[in-house]
Amino acid sequence: MNTRAIALLSAALATTLALAGCSAGATDASGGSSPSSSNSAESSGANSADASFAMEMVAHHEQAVEMAQVVLDKSGVDPRVAELAQAIKDAQGPEIDTMNSWLDAWGAGGSMDGMEMGGTMSDADMAALNSASGADASKLFLEQMTVHHQGAIEMAETEVRTGQNADALALASKIIDDQTAEIALMKDIRDTL
């Protein structure tokens, strides 16, 4: 197991333990259980799966926005690819803000920098995209973003199975629908490049 995977698992475990600790009740003077004051995630209807989903998807989306900007900064990129890159940036930027606001409200969060989730690009992948030009950049972006979207869909499907926060579940379903449609569009564009 590589160090990135270990770091990711460690962060996920830390989040799970932190949220589990938040959900533990405190014992009151009568010996009964009373809710912990740090129980913000559970009181908002969020569980550890919701927090993990939001943290991981924020980092995942941030890379997608970065990839889109790389393509938008290039000349000679197929206009359909540039339009798709702008659409991805426009959709995922606000979703990042939404998920960060949830994490703040839930008292969860932390940096996922340098951690690898399904479908994320390596440093070498990002370097290849940065150095590609014109039609090569268009094709590479479509190939990489397809893999990236597949990873996001898997993460969102896990949230649908294991999460409980209604807003997070709705966003996960939206990500599945939106990114499945974008994968089909990317295939169609690739086939005509």
PAKEPA-325626 format. One line per 3 residues: number of its first residue (from 1); their letters; for each residue z, x, y of N, C-alpha, C. Coordinates in steps of 0.1 Angstrom, whole numbers. Each point is the difference from the previous one (the first is absolute). Layout:
NUM> A> Z,X,Y,Z,X,Y,Z,X,Y | ...;
! end
This chain:
1> MNT> 0,9,-12,0,-9,12,0,9,12 | -9,-3,10,-1,9,12,11,-3,9 | 2,9,10,11,-2,9,-1,-12,9;
4> RAI> -13,-4,3,-2,-12,9,5,-12,-8 | -4,-1,-13,4,-11,-8,16,-1,-1 | 6,12,-2,14,0,-1,7,-4,13;
7> ALL> -6,4,11,5,-3,14,-1,-15,2 | -11,-6,-4,-2,-14,1,10,-8,-8 | 1,4,-13,10,-7,-8,14,1,5;
10> SAA> 3,12,6,14,2,5,2,-9,12 | -10,-2,9,1,-8,11,1,-15,-4 | -8,-4,-10,1,-14,-5,14,-2,-6;
13> LAT> 5,9,-7,13,-1,-6,11,-1,10 | -1,8,11,10,0,10,0,-13,7 | -12,-6,3,-1,-13,6,6,-10,-9;
16> TLA> -3,0,-13,5,-10,-9,16,1,0 | 5,12,-1,14,2,0,7,-5,13 | -7,4,11,6,-4,13,0,-16,2;
19> LAG> -11,-6,-5,0,-15,1,9,-6,-10 | 2,6,-12,9,-5,-9,14,1,5 | 3,11,7,13,2,6,3,-11,11;
22> CSA> -11,-3,7,1,-10,11,3,-14,-6 | -5,-2,-12,2,-14,-6,13,-1,-7 | 7,11,-2,13,-1,-6,10,-7,9;
25> GAT> 8,-9,-5,10,-7,8,12,8,2 | 7,-2,11,13,7,2,11,-10,-4 | 11,5,-4,11,-8,-4,9,-3,12;
28> DAS> 2,-13,2,9,-4,11,15,1,-4 | 8,-4,9,15,2,-2,4,-9,-12 | -6,-11,-2,4,-9,-11,-5,5,-14;
31> GGS> -8,11,0,-5,4,-12,-14,-5,-3 | -5,-10,8,-13,-5,-1,-10,9,6 | -12,-4,-3,-11,8,5,-6,-6,13;
34> SPS> -2,9,9,-7,-4,13,-12,9,2 | -10,-6,7,-12,8,2,3,13,8 | -7,10,-3,1,13,7,-7,-2,14;
37> SSN> 5,6,10,-6,-1,14,-13,7,0 | -3,9,-9,-12,8,0,-11,-7,-9 | 2,-13,-3,-8,-7,-9,-12,-6,7;
40> SAE> -6,7,9,-11,-6,8,-13,-3,-8 | -3,9,-10,-12,-2,-8,1,-13,-8 | 12,-1,-7,1,-11,-9,2,-13,8;
43> SSG> 7,0,11,2,-12,8,-14,-5,6 | -9,10,2,-13,-4,5,-10,-5,-11 | 5,0,-12,-8,-4,-11,-9,11,-6;
46> ANS> 4,12,3,-8,12,-4,8,7,-11 | -8,5,-10,7,8,-11,-5,14,1 | 4,8,-9,-4,14,0,-15,2,-2;
49> ADA> -6,-9,-7,-15,0,-3,-7,-2,14 | 5,-10,8,-6,-2,13,1,12,9 | 11,6,0,2,12,8,-9,12,-4;
52> SFA> -1,2,-13,-8,10,-6,-15,-3,4 | -4,-12,-2,-14,-4,3,-3,3,15 | 9,-4,9,-3,2,14,0,14,4;
55> MEM> 9,8,-5,0,15,3,-12,7,-5 | -3,-3,-13,-12,6,-6,-13,-4,6 | -1,-13,3,-12,-5,6,-2,4,14;
58> VAH> 11,2,8,-2,6,13,-6,14,-1 | 5,8,-8,-6,14,-2,-15,-1,-5 | -2,-9,-9,-14,-2,-6,-9,-5,11;
61> HEQ> 4,-10,8,-8,-5,11,-3,11,10 | 11,8,3,-2,11,10,-11,9,-3 | -1,3,-13,-11,9,-5,-14,-7,1;
64> AVE> 0,-13,-3,-13,-7,2,-4,0,14 | 9,-2,9,-3,0,15,-6,14,4 | 7,10,-6,-4,14,3,-15,2,-5;
67> MAQ> -2,-4,-12,-14,1,-6,-10,-7,8 | 3,-12,4,-9,-8,9,-3,7,13 | 10,6,6,-2,6,13,-8,13,-2;
70> VVL> 1,7,-11,-8,12,-3,-15,-5,0 | -3,-11,-6,-14,-5,-1,-5,-4,14 | 9,-7,7,-4,-6,13,-2,12,10;
73> DKS> 6,11,-2,-2,12,9,-13,7,-3 | -7,-3,-10,-12,7,-4,-13,-7,5 | -10,9,2,-13,-6,3,-9,0,-13;
76> GVD> -9,-9,0,-9,-1,-11,5,-7,-12 | 11,-7,2,6,-8,-11,-8,-14,0 | -2,-5,-12,-7,-13,-2,8,-10,8;
79> PRV> -7,-8,9,7,-10,8,8,-10,-8 | -4,-3,-12,8,-9,-8,14,6,-4 | -1,13,-3,12,8,-3,9,1,12;
82> AEL> -5,2,12,8,1,12,6,-14,3 | -7,-10,-2,5,-14,2,12,-3,-10 | -2,4,-12,11,-2,-10,12,9,3;
85> AQA> -2,12,4,11,9,4,8,-6,12 | -7,-6,10,6,-6,11,8,-13,-5 | -6,-7,-9,7,-12,-5,13,4,-8;
88> IKD> -1,10,-7,12,5,-8,11,4,10 | -4,8,10,10,4,10,6,-12,8 | -9,-9,3,5,-12,8,10,-9,-9;
91> AQG> -3,0,-13,9,-9,-8,13,7,-4 | -1,13,-4,11,7,-5,10,5,10 | -5,3,13,10,4,10,10,-10,3;
94> PEI> -3,-13,2,10,-10,2,9,-3,-12 | -6,2,-12,8,-2,-13,11,11,0 | -4,12,4,10,11,1,12,-4,9;
97> DTM> -4,-5,12,11,-4,9,9,-11,-6 | -7,-10,-7,8,-11,-6,10,6,-10 | -6,8,-9,9,5,-11,11,9,6;
100> NSW> -3,8,10,11,8,6,11,-9,6 | -4,-11,6,10,-9,6,8,-6,-11 | -6,-3,-12,8,-5,-11,10,10,-4;
103> LDA> -4,13,-2,9,10,-5,11,2,10 | -2,-1,13,10,1,10,10,-12,-2 | -5,-12,-2,8,-11,-1,8,0,-13;
106> WGA> -6,6,-10,7,1,-13,10,12,-1 | 0,8,10,8,12,-1,-5,10,-10 | -13,0,-3,-6,8,-10,-10,9,7;
109> GGS> -5,10,-7,-11,8,5,3,15,-2 | -8,7,6,1,15,-2,-15,5,0 | -1,13,1,-13,6,0,-6,1,-14;
112> MDG> -12,-3,-1,-8,2,-12,-10,11,1 | 1,8,11,-10,10,3,-1,10,-12 | -12,3,-3,-2,10,-11,1,-6,-14;
115> MEM> 4,-12,-1,1,-6,-13,-13,-7,-5 | -2,0,-12,-13,-4,-6,2,-14,-7 | -8,-10,5,0,-13,-7,-13,-2,-6;
118> GGT> -2,-10,-8,-12,-3,-7,-12,-1,10 | -10,7,-2,-12,-1,8,0,9,13 | 11,7,2,0,8,12,-8,12,-1;
121> MSD> -6,5,11,-8,12,0,9,12,1 | -5,11,-7,7,13,0,-4,7,13 | 6,11,3,-4,8,12,-14,4,-2;
124> ADM> -4,4,-12,-14,4,-2,-10,-11,2 | 4,-12,-4,-8,-12,2,-2,-3,15 | 11,1,8,-1,-2,14,-8,11,7;
127> AAL> 1,12,-5,-8,11,6,-15,-2,-3 | -3,-5,-12,-14,-3,-3,-5,-10,9 | 7,-11,3,-4,-10,8,-2,5,15;
130> NSA> 10,8,4,-1,6,13,-13,8,2 | -3,8,-10,-12,9,1,-13,-6,-3 | 0,-12,-6,-13,-7,-3,-7,-5,13;
133> SGA> -13,-1,-1,-7,-6,12,-10,-10,-4 | -4,-8,9,-10,-10,-2,1,-8,-12 | -12,-1,-8,0,-8,-12,10,5,-10;
136> DAS> 3,13,-1,10,5,-10,14,-6,4 | 3,0,13,13,-6,4,1,-14,-3 | -11,-8,2,-1,-14,-3,3,-2,-15;
139> KLF> -7,7,-8,2,-2,-15,14,4,-4 | 5,11,5,13,5,-4,11,-9,4 | -1,-5,12,10,-10,5,0,-12,-9;
142> LEQ> -12,-6,-4,0,-11,-8,6,2,-14 | -3,12,-5,6,4,-13,15,1,0 | 5,7,11,14,3,1,7,-13,3;
145> MTV> -5,-8,9,7,-12,4,0,-11,-11 | -10,1,-9,1,-9,-11,12,3,-9 | 2,13,-3,11,5,-8,13,-3,8;
148> HHQ> 0,2,13,12,-3,8,4,-15,-1 | -10,-9,2,2,-14,-1,5,-4,-14 | -5,6,-10,4,-3,-14,15,3,-1;
151> GAI> 4,11,5,15,3,0,8,-10,8 | -5,-4,11,7,-10,8,1,-13,-7 | -10,-4,-7,0,-13,-8,10,1,-11;
154> EMA> 1,12,-7,10,1,-10,14,-1,5 | 3,6,12,13,0,7,3,-15,3 | -10,-7,6,2,-14,4,2,-9,-12;
157> ETE> -7,3,-11,3,-8,-12,14,2,-6 | 5,12,1,14,3,-4,9,-8,9 | -2,-1,13,8,-8,9,0,-14,-3;
160> VRT> -12,-6,-4,-1,-14,-3,8,-3,-13 | 1,10,-9,7,-2,-12,15,1,2 | 4,9,9,15,4,0,7,-2,13;
163> GQN> -8,-3,11,6,-3,13,6,-14,1 | 7,-2,11,6,-14,2,-1,-4,14 | -3,9,10,-1,-5,14,-13,-7,2;
166> ADA> 1,-12,5,-12,-8,2,-11,6,8 | 4,7,11,-10,6,9,-6,12,-7 | 8,8,-7,-6,12,-7,-9,-5,-11;
169> LAL> 3,-10,-7,-8,-6,-11,-13,-5,6 | 0,-6,11,-12,-5,7,-9,11,4 | 6,11,5,-8,11,4,-6,7,-12;
172> ASK> 8,1,-10,-6,6,-13,-12,-8,-5 | 1,-13,0,-11,-8,-4,-12,2,9 | 2,1,13,-10,2,10,-7,13,-3;
175> IID> 8,11,-2,-6,13,-3,-9,0,-12 | 5,-7,-11,-8,-1,-12,-13,-7,3 | 0,-11,7,-12,-7,3,-10,8,10;
178> DQT> 6,5,11,-8,7,9,-6,13,-6 | 8,7,-7,-5,13,-5,-9,-1,-12 | 1,-11,-8,-9,-3,-10,-14,-3,6;
181> AEI> 0,-8,10,-13,-3,7,-6,12,6 | 8,9,6,-5,12,6,-6,10,-11 | 7,0,-12,-6,8,-10,-14,-5,-4;
184> ALM> -2,-13,-1,-13,-5,-3,-10,3,11 | 4,-1,12,-8,4,11,-4,15,0 | 10,8,-3,-3,15,-1,-10,3,-11;
187> KDI> 1,-7,-11,-9,2,-11,-14,-4,4 | -1,-11,7,-13,-5,5,-6,11,10 | 8,5,9,-5,10,9,-4,12,-7;
190> RDT> 8,5,-9,-3,12,-7,-13,-1,-8 | -3,-11,-5,-12,-2,-8,-12,0,8 | 1,-1,13,-12,1,9,0,12,9;
193> L> 9,9,-2,0,13,8,-11,9,-6;
! end
